[in-house]
């Protein structure tokens, strides 16, 4: 039995195979990562879209969660903390509900999802996706998500930097005409580089698109969008990729940028010389569904590369998104990449 109505972008994912017009072939075997059989964090009710950062000697996880107060459901960003990345607890102060890092707004970001948290200048900065109304309220496949910015001194409570989005939707010709979700931000050569998922599938966009886009900024507030998409399913050349969704980007100790991305068949991996690629994709997914609690899919990777390990937290979900939680997998670094 469903414990609550799942967030917007999760509902949209249920429709993607039909939108693509064909069944996605089964994936090859995922070769690298070793998973834990059970979730490492479930939140008060559910937990999804993890973002894990190392901050002041501990690991902090920021994740999408939900609470119902006085009969009103709200989707927010919550926070948990851990010493080892396996045993998690609510960040203090913790009550009966979630430890809320960023609560619902009152306008364009009444619902919150898919955040990215990065330490910049000694403060944690959070880029997050927000939308006013769910897709089911508007009769569209995807809600009009845009990206906001908040910051924190203590690593738990975040304050919005401004009332409006820092990265807004494009016009009808843009690949983010309908929505922007799932930001991933890295610092490189004096700039902040963001990858995010752009959606252009509703209301007659000039060119339908779901895939990875990019923007850059000096201050994290004013962003310049890259004209060309970074990657899309059709451009990947891999039949199992299908639709690209949530993304994470991390620079390895070898100076290479590693791109982790969600598909209908699992979590894929690419590598490239810069935050925008070009990315060489591994021919097989890195992570696929294996256990009952993640039987319907594994998505939304968050990755740290440290101590010779690739540490990956992800969201696993059950059919119709009736339940979801955060799992953990690990691999050795560097990867054994197939010879060209």
N, C-alpha and C positions, 0 to 999 in steps of 0.2 A: 504494500500500500504506500502511495506517495506521501511523504511527510510534509511537503509543501510544494507550491508551484515553482518550478525552476526558473532561474534568471533568463533574461532575454536572449543573450547570444547562444545559450545552450538550446533553447527551443528552436532557434534558427538552424542549428546544426542538424536537427532531425530531418530537415527538408533538403539538405544539400545533395544526397545521392539522386533524388528526383530532379533537382535543378540541373544536375550535370547531364541527365538524359541517359545514363547507362550505369550498369552495376560496376562497382570497383572490384578488380580482381583480388583474390586473396594475396596477402603480402608474403614475401620470403621470410625465412626465419630470422629473427632479430639476433645478431651474433655476439654482442658485446656485453650488455648490462646484466648484472645479477640483481634480482628484485627481492625485496622482503614480501612474504606471502600475505601479510595483513597491512592495512593502512597504518601510517605513523601518526596521523592526526585526522580527527573527524569533526572538530569544533563542537559547539553546543548541540546543533542539529546537523549541519553539513559544513563542509569546507571545500573550496575549489579555487582554481586559478592561483596557485601559490607563487609567491615571490620571496626567496630566501636570501638574506644578506648577513654577512659577518659584521658585527658592530659592537665596539667596546668589549671585546673578549667573548661575546656570546653570539649565537645564531638567532636571528629574528625572522619569523615568517609572517608575511602580510597576505591575507587571503580573502576571497569573496565569501561572505556569509549572510545569513538572514535571521531576523527576529520578527516576532509578531507581538506588538504592544497595543493593548486595548483594541484588538481585532484588526489592526492595521499592519500589513507586512512592509518591512523595509529591508532593502538590500544595502549592505555597507561593507567597508573594509575593516577586518578584524586583525588582531595581532596575537601571536604566540611566540614563546622563546624556548631555547634549548641549548644545552652544552655540547651535545654530540650529533644533533640533527635527526636523532631517532626518537628519543623520549622528549615530548613537547609538553608544555604547560601554558596556560593562559598568562599573558604578560600582566604584571601587577599594575594597578590594583585590579583584582579579578573578583567579580561577583557571580551571581547565578547565571548571567548571560555571557555574551562575548566580551572580550576586552576590545573596545571599539577604537581603532586608530583614526578612522575618518568616517563620520556619520553622514547620513543622507542630507543632501542640500534641499533647497526649496524651489528651484527652478529647473534649469537644463540638466542638473546633476542630482535629481531626486533619487535615482537609483545609481549605485556604484558597482563597478566590476573591474577586473583585469588590470591591476596596478603594477607599476615598476618602481622600485625604491633603490636609490643610489646615494652614497655619501659624497657630497660635494662641499668642499670648504668647511669640513667639520660638522655639517648638518646633514640629516637625512632629508632627501627630497623625493617626493612621490608624484609620479605622473599616473593619472588614473582615468578610466573611461567612465563617463556619466551620460545618462539620458533621462528625459522627463517622463516619457510614457513607454510602456512595454509594447512590443510589436503586436501582441494580441489585442491591445486597445485601439491600435491604429489601422489594423487590417493589412499590415505589411510583413514581409519576411524578417526584416531586421529593423530594430529601432534606430533612431538617429543619434547614435553614440558619437561623442566628441571627447577631447582629452583636456583634463584640468591639471593643475599643479598645487601641491601642498607641501609644507615642510615641518620638521620637528626638531626640537632641541633635545628631548629625552629619549628619542627613538621609539616612542609608543604613541603619543598623542600628536596628531597632525593638524595644522591650521592652513586653510586655503590661502594661496598667494594672491588671488584675485577672484572676483565674482564671475568672470566669464571664462570660457575655454582658452587655453593657450594654443591649441591646434584644432581648427574647426573644419567642418566638411567642405569639400570643393563644389564646383558648379557641375552642371549636367554632363560636361565632357570629362570630368575628373574620375579617376578610379576609386576615390573616396567620397563619391557623391552622396551615398546613403549614410555611411557610418565610418568611424575610426575606432578600433579596439586594440587591446593587447600590445601596449608599447613596450619596447626593450631599449634601454639607453646605456651607452658606453661613452667613456671619455677617451679622446684620442686626438693628439696633436693640437691641443688647445681648444677643441670644440666638443660639444655634446652631440653624439650621433644617435638618432632614434630610428629603429625599425618598428613598424606597426602594421596591423591588418586593415586593409581598405576594402570597403564593400560598395559595389555599384550594381545592384540587381533589381531594385524596385523603382517604379515610376519612370520607366523608359530612359535609362541612362544612355548616353551616346555610344558607349562601348561597355557591355556587361563585364564585371571583374570582381573576383575575390582573390586576394593575394597579399604579398608583402610589399610595403612601400617604405620610403625613407624620408627623413628630414634632418636638418642640422641646426645648431643654435650655439651662441656664445654664452647666453645667460640662462637658458632653460625656459625662458618665457616667450621670446620672439624666435619663431622657427621658420626656416626656409625649406619648403618641400622640394624633394628631388623629382624632376619631371618623369623620369623613366622608372617603371616598377623594378623592384629588386628581384622578385621571383613570383611566378604563379604556377599552378598545377600544370596547365598545358605546356608552359615553357620549360618544365623540369625535364621532360623527356623520359620520365619514369611512370609506367602505367599504374603503379600502386599509390602514387602521390595523390591523385584526385584534387581535392580542394585544400589549399593551405590556409591554416587558421592561426592559432596562438603561436607566438614566436619568442625565443630567447636568444641572446647574443652574448658571447663571452670571449675575451682574449686569453689564449692559452699562454703558458710559460715560454712556448716556442715562438711567440709573436704572431701566431696565426689566429684569425677570428673564426670561431666555431658557431655555426647557426643551427639551432634546434627548432623544429617546427612541428605542428600538429597536422595530421591528415586523418581521413576516415579509417585508415588501416593501422595507425600507430604514430610514433614520433620519429621523425627523420632527422638527418644530420647533413650539414654542408660545411665546407671550409673555404676561406678566402683570404686574400692579402689585406683587405680593408674592411671597415664596418659595412660597406655596401657591396662587397664582393669584388669581382665576380666569384660566385660560389660554385665549387665542385661538389656535387651531391654524392653521398655514399649510395651504392645501388640497392641496399636493403634498409628497412627501417631499424632503428636502434632499439625500439621498445614496442611490444605488442601486448594485447590483452592475454592474460594467463589465468587469473584467479577469479572466483565468483564475484567478489565485490567490485571488480572492474570489467565485468563480462561484456559490457556494451562499448567500451573504448577507453583509451588512455590518451590524454591531451594535456595541453598547458604546461610545458616543461619550464623548470627554473633550475639553473645549473651553476655550480661552483667547481672550479678546478683547483685543487689544493692537495699538497702532500702526495703527489703522484697518483691522485684519484680524480675521476670525474664523478661528482656527486649530483644526482638528479632527483628533484622532487617533482611530482606530477599529480594530475587529477585523474582519478579513475571513476567511472560511473556505471550505473546499471541501466537496463532498458528504460526508455522514455525519461531518462534522468530522474528516476524515482528516488535515487540516493547517490551521493557522491562524497568522496573523501580524498585525502592526500596520501600518496604512496611514495616510496623511496627506492631508488636503484643506484647501483654503483658500478664503475668500470675502471680499468687501469688507464693511466695516461702515460705516454701518448697512445693514440688509437693505432691499430693495425689496419692501415688503409690499403685497399686492393691496388695492385700494380696496374698502371695504365697500359 
